[in-house]
Every structure is written in structure tokens, then in C-alpha cells.
Amino acid sequence: MSILKKALSLATVLALGSTAARADIIDFVNLTEGAGGLGESAWSTLNIAGSDFNLAITGSKSTDDDDFAFAYLDWNHAGLGVCGDVTSEQYEDATRTGLSSNVCAPGSDDNVTIGEMLYFTFDTNVIIERIWFNNTHDDDRVILDPEYIMINGSQEPGPGNGYATGNGYNSRSDSDVGNFLGPYGATAGIAFTIGFGDEQFYVSGMEVRAVPEPGTLALLGIGLIGMGAARRRRKT
């Protein structure tokens, strides 16, 4: 087999191994109020480390007086929303483990509603395989009678009667089929946006998988084959 064919073969094996990498489920409800969770809190940038990616989440509020907003983790089975102002600066970017008291002012401004948007910026290319939402403080991840949500500036209609996930999205069972939005691709360094359409909501979870870089894999394969060829030449 030629060196080039060996390199391509190795690159293919590496690519297949990389695509088998696990997907991460970012559970914003559990991140807020689970064991060791961050508590109800407001973040100018909420940073999350996945298995093969880093994620920075920010929020915007066009109707706010200072045009600034926080990515907000809301207690009581809500998840991730947007908050324009906090009750005190001491609550900005502060972990409040186990604390459920509201820090958004007003307290009703903690979901994603008119003029608000969430920005998800990854440090590598990813596939966002599923996104779960709710619009109430419940544990069903359901939006009742949805019309649409804005995803990267486009209207996305809701499937059926809501984004329900059966017995919970961590199970990813057959009952989850169709009860989420996705998949979507997100490019490294470019914000993936989720905004208000005509239904206010929280983002309760995302399933994310890093995408292997074919060019990098091919170069790595060629490099490894080249090292092997050099060793054989030294032995002869």
C-alpha cells in the first residue's frame, strides 16, 4: 500500500473515532438547582466546559435602557433565560450555590421574551443535536401551543403541541422523538442565537457534539505515516 493510501486510511480511522465522541447534554435546570449547582444567578458571560468544547453564553435585551443584559439561570425547573437588570451588583457573575432567591429586577424578567436573545459561542465547530425549551416552571420541558422561536434569525415552528421530552431529556428515549428542535450546526467563534418569536420561554437543555476537523485529521495521519517511513529508512 502506498504512503498516501496509508495516510488516507489512517485519517479515515481517526475521523471515525472522533465522530464517535460522546455528546454532552447541558442541563440548565440541573446547572441551576442540582447538587452543587450555581443557584439562581445572572451572568454577563456564562462559561461552560464540555468534553470537547468550551461554550460562552451571553444575553441581550433591545428594550433595556442600557441595551445590556445577563444570561440568567432561573430556579424552580425553569432553566436559562435573559435578565436586563439585577437587584444588586453583588449578584453579577456570582455563584450562589443552593440559593433560589430571585436576583433579577423585575422578577418577571427572567425568561426570553420580546426583544431578548441568547448567544451561544463555541470554541470549536459543533452540532447542536437537540434543544429543549419550556415556558413555565415545571419539570416537563414543555411549551404549550407554540408558534415559533427564532433560531439564528429564522422562524422555527414548534413540533406538535410542545417540546415535551417524555420522562426527561436525559433518557433520550423513543418518547422524545420530535419533541425538541435540532439538529443545527454552530461554527467556532460565531454566535448561535436563540431569540423570542411569539412565545416567551426558557432554554432548559441542549445536546452538543464537537465536530472533527477533517483537515487536521488528514495532516495528522500523513504526519504519522511520514514518521513511520523515516524510521524504516534509518533502519535500512
Rosetta silent file (secondary structure, phi, psi, omega in degrees, C-alpha in Angstrom):
SEQUENCE: MSILKKALSLATVLALGSTAARADIIDFVNLTEGAGGLGESAWSTLNIAGSDFNLAITGSKSTDDDDFAFAYLDWNHAGLGVCGDVTSEQYEDATRTGLSSNVCAPGSDDNVTIGEMLYFTFDTNVIIERIWFNNTHDDDRVILDPEYIMINGSQEPGPGNGYATGNGYNSRSDSDVGNFLGPYGATAGIAFTIGFGDEQFYVSGMEVRAVPEPGTLALLGIGLIGMGAARRRRKT
SCORE:     score description
SCORE:     0.000 S_00000001
   1 L     0.000  134.660 -179.729    0.000    0.000    0.000 S_00000001
   2 L   -67.342  159.809  178.631    1.399    3.469   -0.912 S_00000001
   3 H   -59.674  -41.282 -179.323    2.251    6.016    1.797 S_00000001
   4 H   -62.730  -43.267 -179.940   -0.566    8.278    0.553 S_00000001
   5 H   -64.868  -38.903  177.413   -3.114    5.451    0.734 S_00000001
   6 H   -63.482  -41.204  179.577   -1.925    4.548    4.224 S_00000001
   7 H   -62.460  -45.746  179.382   -2.232    8.173    5.293 S_00000001
   8 H   -63.464  -39.669  178.933   -5.755    8.439    3.914 S_00000001
   9 H   -62.995  -43.736  179.408   -6.701    5.159    5.558 S_00000001
  10 H   -65.629  -41.607  178.626   -5.360    6.325    8.922 S_00000001
  11 H   -60.340  -38.516  178.245   -7.094    9.670    8.587 S_00000001
  12 H   -63.970  -43.450  178.338  -10.356    7.830    7.935 S_00000001
  13 H   -62.038  -44.007  179.430   -9.903    5.703   11.052 S_00000001
  14 H   -62.568  -40.913  179.720   -9.117    8.797   13.120 S_00000001
  15 H   -63.319  -43.592  179.165  -12.175   10.571   11.732 S_00000001
  16 H   -63.177  -38.700  177.944  -14.424    7.636   12.552 S_00000001
  17 H   -65.411  -36.509 -178.125  -13.032    7.532   16.076 S_00000001
  18 H   -72.423  -38.707 -179.080  -13.617   11.234   16.523 S_00000001
  19 H   -67.344  -18.264  178.682  -17.190   11.160   15.262 S_00000001
  20 L   -83.803   -0.524  179.661  -17.896    8.510   17.893 S_00000001
  21 L   -59.090  148.294 -175.341  -17.005   11.006   20.635 S_00000001
  22 L   -67.749  152.185  171.542  -19.745   11.448   23.194 S_00000001
  23 L   -93.079  146.292  177.558  -22.297   14.222   23.051 S_00000001
  24 E   -99.585  134.332  169.708  -22.739   16.447   26.095 S_00000001
  25 E  -100.109  116.933  176.629  -26.167   17.294   27.486 S_00000001
  26 E   -92.873  106.469 -176.786  -26.090   20.721   29.083 S_00000001
  27 E   -97.018   98.816 -175.772  -28.931   20.621   31.594 S_00000001
  28 H   -69.279  -28.023  176.327  -29.581   24.252   32.552 S_00000001
  29 H   -66.032  -49.260  179.821  -32.167   23.251   35.137 S_00000001
  30 H   -67.850  -34.655  177.983  -29.699   20.982   36.916 S_00000001
  31 H   -61.399  -30.295  179.769  -26.899   23.527   36.451 S_00000001
  32 H   -81.391  -53.496 -167.819  -29.026   25.964   38.432 S_00000001
  33 H  -122.067    7.319  175.795  -30.523   23.877   41.211 S_00000001
  34 L   -74.544  178.528  179.136  -28.872   20.458   41.097 S_00000001
  35 L   -58.468  121.443 -178.318  -26.354   19.261   43.665 S_00000001
  36 L    73.284   14.842  179.814  -23.582   21.852   43.666 S_00000001
  37 L   -65.187  170.566 -175.524  -25.449   23.945   41.093 S_00000001
  38 L   -77.414  -13.419 -175.532  -24.766   27.636   40.538 S_00000001
  39 L    77.996  168.576  177.232  -28.028   28.775   42.125 S_00000001
  40 L   -64.712  122.529 -169.236  -30.335   31.426   40.669 S_00000001
  41 E  -160.561  159.918 -176.908  -27.825   33.849   39.194 S_00000001
  42 E  -118.774  133.641 -172.691  -27.017   36.421   36.492 S_00000001
  43 E  -129.967  123.552  172.477  -24.005   36.170   34.192 S_00000001
  44 L   -64.563  -37.198  168.422  -22.530   38.727   31.818 S_00000001
  45 L  -141.582  121.118  176.927  -20.867   35.642   30.294 S_00000001
  46 E   -97.418  112.812 -177.372  -21.779   32.143   31.436 S_00000001
  47 E   -98.589  131.206 -179.414  -18.862   29.834   30.614 S_00000001
  48 E  -130.949  131.554  178.406  -19.423   26.080   30.301 S_00000001
  49 E  -101.886  121.541  175.069  -16.781   23.453   29.577 S_00000001
  50 L   -96.129 -174.133  179.797  -17.899   20.400   27.613 S_00000001
  51 L   -64.777  -40.553 -175.683  -15.991   17.220   26.851 S_00000001
  52 L  -131.178   20.027 -178.850  -14.581   18.578   23.572 S_00000001
  53 L  -156.918  161.579  168.645  -15.632   22.235   23.531 S_00000001
  54 E  -119.554  142.907 -174.969  -15.941   25.398   25.576 S_00000001
  55 E  -127.723  131.962  174.356  -19.111   27.465   25.425 S_00000001
  56 E  -115.509  125.229 -177.624  -19.679   31.136   26.282 S_00000001
  57 E  -114.758  129.309  176.181  -23.304   32.269   26.722 S_00000001
  58 E  -130.698  167.452  179.280  -24.391   35.906   26.751 S_00000001
  59 E  -130.328  158.980  174.794  -27.738   37.702   26.551 S_00000001
  60 E  -138.195  153.926 -179.326  -29.131   40.871   25.005 S_00000001
  61 E  -143.885  100.568 -174.203  -32.230   42.959   25.623 S_00000001
  62 L   -68.250  -21.638 -178.041  -33.019   45.611   22.992 S_00000001
  63 L   -91.178    1.905 -178.638  -35.764   47.170   25.113 S_00000001
  64 L   -81.676  151.935 -176.214  -33.481   47.761   28.121 S_00000001
  65 L   -66.381  -27.945  179.205  -32.351   51.294   28.960 S_00000001
  66 L  -108.398    6.967  178.787  -28.658   50.358   28.759 S_00000001
  67 L    53.199   32.249  177.877  -29.016   47.730   25.989 S_00000001
  68 L  -127.225  147.623 -179.583  -27.184   45.249   28.217 S_00000001
  69 E  -152.048  164.794 -179.605  -28.468   42.004   29.639 S_00000001
  70 E  -109.786  147.072  162.818  -27.416   38.905   31.529 S_00000001
  71 E   -74.769  124.976 -168.287  -27.695   35.233   30.735 S_00000001
  72 E  -120.310  129.358  174.915  -29.883   34.235   33.661 S_00000001
  73 E   -97.200  114.893 -174.193  -30.261   30.887   35.447 S_00000001
  74 E  -105.379  137.067 -176.216  -33.736   30.745   36.933 S_00000001
  75 L   -76.842  171.478  173.803  -34.770   28.416   39.768 S_00000001
  76 L    71.151   54.990  174.610  -37.787   26.098   40.057 S_00000001
  77 L    60.767   33.995  179.606  -37.424   23.905   36.930 S_00000001
  78 L   -97.104  -75.329 -179.580  -37.002   26.885   34.602 S_00000001
  79 E   122.183 -138.025 -172.115  -33.501   26.978   33.111 S_00000001
  80 E  -100.000  127.727  176.488  -31.733   29.623   31.037 S_00000001
  81 E  -138.218 -157.457  179.865  -33.277   32.991   30.240 S_00000001
  82 E  -129.359  138.499  177.036  -32.342   36.672   29.932 S_00000001
  83 E  -130.029  131.112 -178.372  -32.398   39.365   32.623 S_00000001
  84 L   -77.256  -41.880 -177.287  -31.945   43.073   31.922 S_00000001
  85 L  -141.275  150.539  177.834  -31.012   44.275   35.413 S_00000001
  86 E  -107.004  160.639 -177.367  -30.135   42.701   38.747 S_00000001
  87 L   -68.790  -25.435  178.257  -31.274   43.739   42.194 S_00000001
  88 L  -157.165  145.521 -179.629  -27.671   44.447   43.251 S_00000001
  89 H   -62.431  -21.942 -179.996  -24.276   44.471   41.543 S_00000001
  90 H   -65.201  -16.850 -178.808  -23.043   41.948   44.096 S_00000001
  91 H   -94.279    0.985  178.986  -25.127   39.319   42.284 S_00000001
  92 E   -77.805  128.088  176.819  -23.440   39.823   38.911 S_00000001
  93 L    53.194   42.129 -177.766  -21.340   36.811   37.829 S_00000001
  94 L  -124.462  124.448  174.995  -21.586   35.304   41.302 S_00000001
  95 L   -68.891  133.219 -178.440  -22.177   31.643   42.089 S_00000001
  96 L  -129.067   62.007 -174.378  -24.999   31.254   44.627 S_00000001
  97 L   -52.272  123.933  176.574  -24.940   27.508   45.280 S_00000001
  98 L    79.753    1.247 -177.916  -28.214   26.317   46.742 S_00000001
  99 L  -101.156  126.357 -176.641  -29.824   29.757   46.705 S_00000001
 100 L  -105.700   -1.698 -177.015  -33.190   30.084   44.976 S_00000001
 101 L   -69.159  142.263 -176.286  -33.973   33.722   45.805 S_00000001
 102 L   -68.390  140.706  174.273  -34.545   35.982   42.810 S_00000001
 103 L  -125.004    7.614  179.200  -31.824   38.463   41.785 S_00000001
 104 E   -95.136  140.421 -179.964  -33.462   39.796   38.594 S_00000001
 105 L  -124.262  115.410   -2.757  -35.218   43.177   38.599 S_00000001
 106 L   -75.624  166.051 -176.556  -38.086   42.918   37.990 S_00000001
 107 L   -63.635  -22.220 -179.078  -38.503   39.291   38.994 S_00000001
 108 L   -79.550   -9.912 -175.360  -40.708   38.566   35.967 S_00000001
 109 L   -95.279   55.911 -175.970  -37.882   39.472   33.561 S_00000001
 110 L  -123.809    3.244  175.712  -36.003   36.176   33.806 S_00000001
 111 L  -109.385 -165.718  174.672  -37.063   34.296   30.678 S_00000001
 112 E  -103.344  118.125 -177.100  -36.589   35.096   26.974 S_00000001
 113 L  -135.760 -159.354 -172.498  -39.271   37.473   25.791 S_00000001
 114 L   -54.355  129.148  176.839  -39.798   40.416   23.399 S_00000001
 115 L    77.168    8.205 -177.111  -36.527   42.000   22.271 S_00000001
 116 E  -113.122  151.573 -177.113  -34.360   39.424   24.077 S_00000001
 117 E  -151.974  147.888  173.060  -31.852   36.950   22.712 S_00000001
 118 E  -109.435  141.046 -179.479  -29.324   34.370   23.902 S_00000001
 119 E  -118.891  126.506 -179.511  -25.943   33.939   22.189 S_00000001
 120 E  -115.789  110.237 -176.973  -24.072   30.610   22.309 S_00000001
 121 E  -115.152  118.015 -178.354  -20.445   30.897   21.136 S_00000001
 122 E   -99.658  154.538  178.228  -18.351   27.715   20.925 S_00000001
 123 L   -91.677    2.222  175.193  -14.569   27.482   20.565 S_00000001
 124 L  -148.561  162.322  177.554  -14.871   24.667   18.023 S_00000001
 125 L   -66.532  136.401 -178.639  -17.367   23.604   15.374 S_00000001
 126 E  -137.693  161.755  165.730  -20.243   21.673   16.919 S_00000001
 127 E  -107.299  121.771  172.196  -23.541   20.039   16.101 S_00000001
 128 E   -89.723   98.773 -170.164  -26.339   21.118   18.434 S_00000001
 129 E   -74.243  -37.019 -179.431  -28.327   17.946   18.131 S_00000001
 130 E  -146.806  145.057  172.110  -31.280   18.894   20.344 S_00000001
 131 E  -129.800  127.764  178.035  -32.580   21.960   22.154 S_00000001
 132 E  -109.306  145.037 -177.351  -35.285   21.672   24.801 S_00000001
 133 E  -130.547  164.587  160.004  -37.462   24.548   25.995 S_00000001
 134 E  -150.198  166.062  175.938  -40.238   25.338   28.437 S_00000001
 135 L  -125.474   11.734  178.323  -42.301   28.398   29.197 S_00000001
 136 L  -137.742  166.886  176.534  -43.429   27.516   32.701 S_00000001
 137 L   -85.601   78.334  177.146  -41.841   26.486   35.969 S_00000001
 138 L  -139.543  178.688 -175.580  -42.395   22.769   35.560 S_00000001
 139 L  -108.198   19.360 -176.270  -40.308   19.683   35.014 S_00000001
 140 L  -100.519   -9.903 -176.436  -41.763   18.645   31.666 S_00000001
 141 L    52.737   56.603 -175.264  -39.753   20.885   29.333 S_00000001
 142 L  -123.335  136.577  166.165  -42.972   21.794   27.514 S_00000001
 143 L  -110.245  120.822 -176.222  -44.050   24.870   25.610 S_00000001
 144 L   -78.486  128.118  175.675  -47.841   24.911   25.348 S_00000001
 145 L    46.694   58.911 -176.944  -49.267   25.610   21.896 S_00000001
 146 L   -74.164  153.250  170.477  -46.084   27.134   20.472 S_00000001
 147 L  -102.787  -67.428  176.687  -45.982   29.175   17.300 S_00000001
 148 E  -161.708  160.237  174.014  -42.280   29.737   16.663 S_00000001
 149 E  -125.341  147.567  179.906  -38.901   30.569   18.154 S_00000001
 150 E   -88.085  118.748  177.428  -36.162   32.482   16.345 S_00000001
 151 E  -117.174  116.393 -177.132  -33.081   30.338   15.679 S_00000001
 152 L    49.907   39.134  176.024  -30.193   32.186   14.017 S_00000001
 153 L    83.951   -0.207 -179.987  -32.676   34.762   12.755 S_00000001
 154 E  -113.281  146.596  178.365  -35.084   32.251   11.201 S_00000001
 155 E   -73.386  128.273  177.451  -38.522   31.222   12.420 S_00000001
 156 E  -118.096  112.585 -179.823  -38.589   27.673   13.746 S_00000001
 157 E   -72.048  148.555  178.504  -42.069   26.203   14.280 S_00000001
 158 L   -78.218  143.442  178.191  -42.650   24.031   17.288 S_00000001
 159 L   -77.872  128.188  175.027  -43.272   20.312   16.767 S_00000001
 160 L    58.979 -132.222 -175.226  -46.767   19.153   17.687 S_00000001
 161 L  -102.253   17.888  177.093  -48.121   20.507   20.930 S_00000001
 162 L   148.157  175.143 -179.858  -44.821   21.406   22.540 S_00000001
 163 L   -97.341   51.784 -179.503  -41.241   20.497   23.231 S_00000001
 164 L   -73.259  153.391 -179.864  -42.104   17.753   25.715 S_00000001
 165 L  -130.345   38.726  174.891  -39.493   15.099   26.418 S_00000001
 166 L    58.203 -119.475 -176.554  -41.455   12.264   27.935 S_00000001
 167 L   -91.228   14.884  178.687  -39.809   11.117   31.144 S_00000001
 168 L   122.721  139.362 -172.015  -36.955   13.602   30.933 S_00000001
 169 L   -72.614  -15.130  176.790  -34.455   14.523   28.286 S_00000001
 170 L   -67.706  -23.551  179.701  -31.571   12.671   29.920 S_00000001
 171 L   -74.961  -30.662 -177.359  -33.285    9.407   28.963 S_00000001
 172 L    46.487   44.870 -176.925  -33.384   10.320   25.242 S_00000001
 173 L   -83.767  177.153  179.944  -35.995    7.595   24.837 S_00000001
 174 H   -59.767  -27.132 -179.770  -38.318    6.975   21.900 S_00000001
 175 H   -69.327  -12.400  179.294  -40.885    9.214   23.565 S_00000001
 176 H   -83.054  -14.730 -171.372  -38.505   12.132   22.969 S_00000001
 177 L   -59.774  126.974  178.184  -38.646   11.826   19.175 S_00000001
 178 L    84.123   -7.268 -174.973  -39.915   15.056   17.604 S_00000001
 179 L  -103.071   45.717  178.872  -40.179   16.872   20.924 S_00000001
 180 L  -162.519  171.355  171.488  -37.187   19.138   20.543 S_00000001
 181 E  -107.837  142.596  178.821  -35.591   21.461   17.996 S_00000001
 182 L   138.996  172.830    2.023  -32.472   20.420   16.090 S_00000001
 183 L   -86.459  162.284  175.668  -30.047   19.499   14.793 S_00000001
 184 E  -135.610  151.407  172.452  -28.153   22.689   13.963 S_00000001
 185 E   -97.470  141.840  175.791  -24.541   23.417   13.113 S_00000001
 186 E  -128.149  128.148 -176.972  -22.623   26.092   15.018 S_00000001
 187 L   -88.735  140.252  179.779  -19.315   27.470   13.732 S_00000001
 188 L   -54.576  129.746  175.666  -16.428   28.153   16.097 S_00000001
 189 L    82.688   -6.325  179.517  -16.315   31.797   17.168 S_00000001
 190 L  -112.894  124.870 -174.045  -19.657   32.714   15.598 S_00000001
 191 L   -65.006  131.197  169.833  -22.603   33.135   17.944 S_00000001
 192 E   -92.500  124.416 -170.348  -25.512   30.715   17.567 S_00000001
 193 E  -110.754  142.199  173.265  -28.604   32.728   18.516 S_00000001
 194 E  -129.812  122.386 -175.407  -31.926   31.797   20.104 S_00000001
 195 E  -137.510  172.701 -179.766  -34.478   34.569   20.432 S_00000001
 196 L   -65.278  136.062  171.753  -38.115   35.423   21.055 S_00000001
 197 L  -109.159  -85.395  170.247  -40.594   34.641   18.296 S_00000001
 198 L  -140.332   21.520  179.676  -44.094   34.892   19.682 S_00000001
 199 L  -142.381  117.035  177.329  -43.726   32.639   22.721 S_00000001
 200 L   -70.461  152.272 -171.317  -41.660   33.500   25.782 S_00000001
 201 E  -161.689  169.630  163.844  -39.531   30.630   27.031 S_00000001
 202 E  -116.124  150.482  168.009  -36.533   29.265   28.909 S_00000001
 203 E   -90.205  116.789 -176.099  -33.887   27.039   27.343 S_00000001
 204 E   -97.203  -19.979  178.673  -33.886   24.010   29.614 S_00000001
 205 E  -169.627  156.439  175.211  -31.292   21.846   27.852 S_00000001
 206 E  -140.383  143.057  172.189  -29.013   21.331   24.858 S_00000001
 207 E  -110.678  120.973 -170.812  -27.302   18.261   23.442 S_00000001
 208 E  -128.214  137.343  176.971  -23.995   19.218   21.817 S_00000001
 209 E  -131.518  130.390  177.289  -21.350   17.219   19.961 S_00000001
 210 E   -69.076  146.751  179.913  -18.000   18.556   18.726 S_00000001
 211 L  -101.034  129.104  177.101  -17.296   18.116   15.005 S_00000001
 212 L   -66.222  151.828  179.635  -13.927   16.618   13.978 S_00000001
 213 L   -98.885  106.262 -174.721  -11.767   18.750   11.690 S_00000001
 214 H   -57.307  -40.699 -179.511  -11.043   16.712    8.526 S_00000001
 215 H   -61.875  -42.890  179.638   -8.071   18.834    7.516 S_00000001
 216 H   -65.844  -41.314  179.422   -6.423   18.415   10.897 S_00000001
 217 H   -64.176  -41.471  179.817   -7.078   14.671   10.903 S_00000001
 218 H   -64.219  -44.585  178.682   -5.620   14.238    7.425 S_00000001
 219 H   -61.721  -41.008  178.483   -2.473   16.179    8.336 S_00000001
 220 H   -62.357  -43.284  179.484   -2.092   14.126   11.493 S_00000001
 221 H   -62.628  -45.330  179.073   -2.429   10.904    9.519 S_00000001
 222 H   -62.703  -40.143  179.520    0.114   11.995    6.902 S_00000001
 223 H   -62.833  -42.814  179.591    2.485   13.076    9.652 S_00000001
 224 H   -66.096  -40.462  177.837    2.284    9.732   11.431 S_00000001
 225 H   -65.003  -41.215  178.546    2.827    7.811    8.202 S_00000001
 226 H   -60.840  -39.795  177.613    5.792   10.061    7.371 S_00000001
 227 H   -63.180  -39.855  178.972    7.340    9.357   10.769 S_00000001
 228 H   -65.354  -40.636  179.092    6.988    5.624   10.143 S_00000001
 229 H   -65.045  -39.810  179.592    8.608    5.905    6.710 S_00000001
 230 H   -63.445  -39.679  178.854   11.518    7.893    8.162 S_00000001
 231 H   -63.168  -41.053 -178.651   12.124    5.215   10.781 S_00000001
 232 H   -65.935  -37.353  179.087   12.183    2.499    8.117 S_00000001
 233 H   -64.876  -37.579  179.995   14.719    4.472    6.038 S_00000001
 234 H   -66.621  -29.926 -178.324   17.025    4.836    9.043 S_00000001
 235 H   -76.736  -24.193 -177.282   16.953    1.057    9.601 S_00000001
 236 L   -85.221    0.000    0.000   17.987    0.243    6.020 S_00000001
